[in-house]
Each structure stands twice: as structure tokens, then as C-alpha cells.
């Protein structure tokens, strides 16, 4: 994994960098954000990608000034490399073992950070099995709301399942799609370009494809969550949600706009009108601050707009999109309250929210996004015994140090799940 702004050189990779390390074999390096990769010259040769290769509508080959691909490839343009070279392959047994061990490990990390429920936006068939298997072993420490992706969705849909199946530990949530690029990789599709460029970003679904996906899921009783970062893409997703709700009315479907990064007053009003749920990044202002100059100050006034959503009466949760962003909720609360990055620069100060609002985003609003506000989100008689004990009250510390507060104890279902030794 690679992140161009987290290195001392603060630059993108180039195919020449990879050629120096591996001149004779195809090599790829993925950005941590998941939307772009770099390939060496051998990989381009085997994929038959040249200066004359056109960009697909849903991807891009980034180029040097003379038009030669520079190694960076975005979104669906990467498909041409799927048959190039060799990849690690696992037997079904080994793959299942890796999924179980990985799930048990991440469950420990989540609960150590103070998370008791996680919305898993990439729940594939192996992940679904892993949840149930580690639960049976007693190693599932957090609760999971699964947003289904890939081949698992039609199988579950055709079996007659829909949003809400499961129980308070492992529940089938909605279905997840992705319609544009990345905020952290600067490929999300916007109505105005990135600073100093004529680049507006990339769409990965057409309006018709979004309509078809939403109509299918909505008409079968599923909540839909579509990755839509830029204002152009959010408009397209809302158009599809509005259309589906008109064709098949539902009083409380709570379709989601995953990330919903760049908004404006018109989009906010439409989100409110249909009861959609935006899930803006909540650690990004702090963690990815060195990237925001490419968006500019004016855009940042409308990015990760928790305050604007709350002011409009929208029940907005937070979201990390881990691994592109950290999942730690105390870092998230600091980020939302201060709107300062790790170097101390403020971005979109107009979107600061209060400590109490941030705690609401992190608790009750998250429960609402999964239809679970009656059993989660607050310490209330009759709700699940999920809570966290902190060493300090976040209200009482310098807001710029909230992320440093230690988690003393995490309890899920009345059981201490962190520290692990006391579980």
C-alpha cells in the first residue's frame, strides 16, 4: 500500500520508480484509498496499454506531458491488468482460515479503540462466514451491520432475504455500490476542478447504471448505500433514490450516501426531503489534512459537512472508510470538533460541531443509520449493554488532545471485550 502525501518526498509514484526495482516482471502498487494503482513498464507492455490507448469512460490512465502513461491508473481502467502477471492464490480452506483470523484480529482492534458496533461496507461471502464462525468461537467482540457487496448480494436477494435479517450481533444491512472516485486520492467527481487543473474527477457508474442498481435493490426491500464523494455524483444518486421512492413508496427506507463528501444547500435539502443518510468521513480532516489544498478553501467549507447536515435536521453519522482513513472514534471526535489537521491547520472551520453533537454523531446517529436506534446508541434501560469507559471526559480536555484519551474499558453485551485479558 502507498499514500503519496505521507512520504517525505510528497509525490506520486512513477512507472520509472517501479522499473528501477523490477525491470523484468510486472509489478503493481496500490494506493491505500483503493481507487488508484501504479504499474511498471512490463505490466503496461503485457496489458497492451500504450500512448495511443484511450481512457475508458469509468477510469483513467494518467500521463506524462507527451501522452505516455506515467504508471498511475485510476478506477476501472485497472481492469486491463487483471490478467497480467501472477497473484497469490489460496485454497478454500486457507482463505477461510485467513478470513477468520483477520476478522478476530480486527475485532480486537475495534473494541480497543472504543467501538462496539461497526458498519462493514465490504461484506462479501467470505466475510459473512467469518463473522459467524468467530462468533461461534467466542472471538467476535463487536457487533456488525453488513453492507453486502459483490456476488453475495444477488444470492441473498434471490433467497428472499432483505435488510434487517440477522440479530443484534450480525445483521444483514444494505447493499453497497460505488459511483465515483476517491477524496484521498483526488479522483472524486465534482462540478468544479481540482485547484490549478482542468480535472473534474471520475465517475464509475452512469446514471442508468445507478438507476438499475437502486431500482433492483429498493424494490426487493433493501437499503442501498452508494459511494458518492463529489457533488455531481451525489446529485446522480439522489436522482435515483427519488425515482425509486416515487415508483415504490416507502416511509422509512433510509438509503445511504456513502462518504457524501462535497455538498451544497440544494443537495442537503434533497437529502433531508427523502430521509437519506449521508455518511461523511469523520477522521479525514485531521488525518489527511495535507491533501485538502488540492480542493481549496471554498470546497472545504462544504466537505465532510457534519454541521450543515445537523443544522438541516439530518441524522448524520460518522464514517472512517478504513483502511483509507483511521477508524479510531476519539480521533474522529477531535477532527469534527476542531476541523484541524495533524499539523494544526483548520479546514472548513464553519463545519465545526460541539462535543455533544460529536458524541451524538458517534453513537445515536450511527444506530439510526442501521435501523437500530431502539436498541443501541445510548445507555438507556432496555437497550443493549454496550458502552465505553474513558480515562478522561472529552469535555474537560484541550480539544486538540481528544485523540490521546485512553480507552479504559469497552463492554459489549455486558461483557468486557477490552482489555482482552478481562473478557
N, C-alpha and C positions, 0 to 999 in steps of 0.2 A: 504494500500500500504506500501511496505517496500523497503529499499535500504540498503544493508549490509554495505556499506562503509561510510554511512552518520551518523552512530551512534558512540557514544564514544567507544563502545566495538569493533567496526570494525570487525564484524564477521558475518558469515551466521547464520540464524536460524537453529534449530534442532528440530526434532519432539518432543523431551523432553520438549522444551520450550513451545510448544503448549499444550502438555499433562498436564503440570502443571496448565495451565489456563483453559483447557477444557478436562477433562479426559473421559467424558461420551458421548460427542456429536462430530460429525465430524466437523472439522474446517479447513479452508484454509486461507492462507495469500499470496497475490500476490506481486511479485516484481514490482516496478514501470516501469521496462523495458518491461513488458508484455510477457516475454518468459519463466519465471520460477515461480513456486509457491511452497509453503510449506504446508504440510498436517500433521495432528496429527495422532496418532496411531489408533484412532477409524475410521478415514477416510480410512486408509490403510486396516483395517480389513473389512470394508464394501465393499471396492473395490476389495477385494481378492488379494491384492498385498503383496507378501511375499519375503523372501530372495531368493526363487527359481524362482521368476518371471523374465523373460528375458526382456531386454530393446528392445523396438521397433526400427526399423531402423531410424525412424524420431523423436526420443525422448530419454530420459534417466531418470532412477531412480538413483539418486546419493546415494552412500552407505558408511556405516562405513567400517573400515578395514576388518571386518568379513563377509562383503557382505550384511548386513542388511540395507534396505533402511533407510536413515537418515532423511527423510522428504522432501528433496528438489527434485522436479520433473521438468523436462525441456521439452519444446516444446510439441509435440503431444503425449507424454507419459501421459499427463494430461487428455486425453480423458476418461480414465477408471474411473475418478472421476465425470464425467458429471451426472451420475445417483445417486450419493451419496448425502444424506442429502437433505436439503431444501434450496431454494433460493428465494429471494424476487421476487414476480410476480406483474405485474401491469396490470390494464385493458387497452385496446387500447387507451381509452380517456386519462387516467392518463399518459401513456407512451408518447403520443403525446404532452401533456402539459409539461412534463419534458424535452422533446427534444426542444420545443420552448423556454422555459425559459433558458435552458442550452446554446442554440445557441445564444440567445440575450446577455447573460452574457459574454460568451467568446468573442463575437464580441466587447463588450466594452473593455475587457482586451487587445485584439489585437491592437485596434486603440490607446489605451492609451500608448502602448509601441512603437508606430510609424509604425505599419504595416497597409498597405492599401489593399493588396491582400494576400490571404493565399491559398496555395495548400493543400487541405484536402485529406489526403491519406487513409482515412477510411470512405468514403462517402457511407453509407448504405441507404436503402429506408427511414427509419425514418429521417435521416439527410437531405436527399434531400427535403423531405416535409417540414422540419423545416426551411430550408433556404428560401423557397418560402413563407412560412407563416409569418415569421418575417419580410421578405422584404415587404410584403403587409401591415404589421402593422407599417412600418417605422423604424423598430428596427435593420435592417441589416446595420451595419456601415462599414464593409469591403467587398471586392469582393472575390468570391470563385471560385477556379478551382477544380472541384471534381474528384478525382481518385476513381473510383467505386470499391466496394468490395462486396463479398458475393453474395447472391441471386439476388441482383439488376442488376448485370451485364447481365446474360442471358436474363432477362426480357427486358432490354433496347436494347441489341443486336438483339433479335428476333423481336422487334418492329421496327427495321430498323434504330435505332439511332447509331451514331458513334462519335468519338472525335470531339468536336467543337460545338455541339448543345448547344443552350442557348444564352446568351448575355453577355455584359461586366460585369454584376453583378453576375450572377450564370451560370457557364458554365460546361457542361459535358466534363471532361478531358479524361484520360485513364482508364485502369483497373489495379488494384493492386493485386499482388500475393506476397508470402513470401517464400523464398527458403532456408534460414538458420537461425541461431541463432542470438544472440544479442552481440553488443560490450560492452554495460554497464554491462551486466550480465555474460560476458566472456563465451559465448556459440557459437559465430560465427565460421564458418568452415574455417580452414586455412590449408596451406600446411606444416606448422611447428607448433609445440605445444606451448601451453602457458608456460611461464617461470617456470622451475622446475617441469614440469609434462609431462605425455605422452598423454595429452588431446589435440586433434586437433579441437574440436568443433563438431557441429551437423548440418547436412543437414535436411531440412524439405520437400524437393521435390527431386525426382530423375531427371536425365537428360531427360528421356522420358516424365515425367510429365511436365517439363518445356517446352519441345518441343511442346507438345499438347496444353498447355495453350497459348503459344506465337502464334502458327500457327492459332488457332481459332480466337484470338483477332486481330492479324495483318491482316488476310485475310478478316475480316469484317470491316476494316477501323478504328481500334482502336489503339491508342498509348498504349504501355504496360509499366508498372512500376513494376519491381520485386525487392523486398527487398533482397539484396545480400551484406552482410558485408565482408566476407572473400574472399581471393584471389581465393580459389578453387571454390567458388560459383559464383563469378564474371565471371570466365572462363566459367562455365556452362551456365550462362545467355547469355554471348556474343556468345557462340556457337549457341544457339537457335535463337538469333537475326540475326546472319549472315545467318543461314539456311533459316529463313523465308524471309529475304530480297532477297535471291537468288531465292526462289520459287515464290515470289510475289514482284517484284521490286517496290520500292517507293523512290522518290528522297529526301523526307524530312519527314520521319516518326517520328524521334526524340524519339525513345524508351529510357526509363529511367532505370538507375540502382540505385535504392533507397539505400542510405547510401554509397555504394561503398567505404567501409572504408579502406581496405588494398589492395593496388595495387602494380604494378611493371611496368617497362618500356614496356614490351610486352603487358600487358593489356591496358595501356594507348594508345599505338599505335593502338590497335584494336578498342578501343572506338572512337578514332579520325576517323578511316577509315570508320566507318559506321554512323557517326554523332549521336552516342548515347549520352545521357546526364547523367553524374554522379551527384548525389546529396549528397555530403558528409555532415556529421554533422558539424554545424558551431559554436555551443556553447560548444561542448563536451570537447575540450582541457581545457578550463577554468573550467567548472563546474564539470567534472568527473575526474579531474587530479589524484586523489588517486587510481584510477583503472589501470592506464597505466603501472605501474611496472609489472603487470602480462603479459603484451605484450612485454615489453622490449624496450630498446632504438632503436635498429635496426628496429624493426617493426614500431615504431612511426615515423621514418623518411619517411615512406610510407603510413601513415594513415592520413585520412582527408586531402588529398594531394592537396589542392587548388592551390598551386604554380605550382606543376608539371602539373596539368591539364591546367592552364593558359599558361604555357611555351609551351605546346604542341598545343596551339591554340584551346583548347576545351572551349566551352562557359559553364562554370560550375557555377551553382547557389549554394546557401546555403540551409540548411535544419535543422530543430530543432528536428523533431520526437516527438514533445510534446505529452504526458507527460513524456517520458523517459528523455528528455532534455528540458531546458528552451527555450522559443521562442523569447525572447527579442533581437531585432536586434542589439542594441548597445553593449550588452554583446557579441554577435556573432562577431561583427567587432573587438572588443578588442581581442577576442580569436584568430581570424585569423591573426591579425597584430602582436601580441606579442607571440603567442604559449605558453603562461604561464597559469598555473592553478591558482586557488584562493589562493594558498599558495606561489606562486611566482616561482615555478619550471617550467623550459622550457621543452617542449616535441616536438621533431621534429622541431628544430629551422630552418632547411633547408626549411621548408614549410611556413615560414612567407611570407606574402604578404604586399604590400604597402596599405596605406589608400585609395588611389584612386582605387586600384584593389578591395579592400574590399567593397567599395561603389558600384562598378560595379557588383560584385557578388550579392549584396543585392538588386539591382534594375534591370538593363537591362538584366542581365543574368537570373534572375528569370522569367522575362517576356518572354524570349526566350523559357524557358522550357515548357511554356504553349501556344506557338504559338501566343503570344500577344505582341511581341516587336514593332509592328507598332502602338499600341495604349497605351502602358504602358512602364514604366521603365525609362523615362526621362521627364524632364519638357521642352516640345517641343510643338510648335504651332501645333495644330491638334490632339494632344494626350489628353487623359483623364486628368482632373484636380485633380490628386491625388498627394499629397505632404505632407511633414512634416516640421515643423519649430522647431529647437532645440535651447536651451539656449546658447550653445557654438558650435563653429566649431570644429569637431573632429580632424582636422588637427592641432589645436592650443593647445591641452591639452596633458598632460602626457598620453601616450598610455595605461598605466595601470589604467587609470581612465575613459576611454571612456564610460564604462557601467554606470557611475554615472551621465552622462549628462542627463538633464531633457528634456522631450518632452514638448514643449510649446503648439503646436497645430498640430492636424492631420486633413487633409482635404481629403475627398473622393468625387469625382464627383462634386467638387466646394462647397461642404457642409462641414462645420466644424463638425466633428464627435467626436473630443476630444479637449478641455474639453466638457463633455456631456452637461453641462449647457448652452453652446453656440450653440449647434446643432439645 
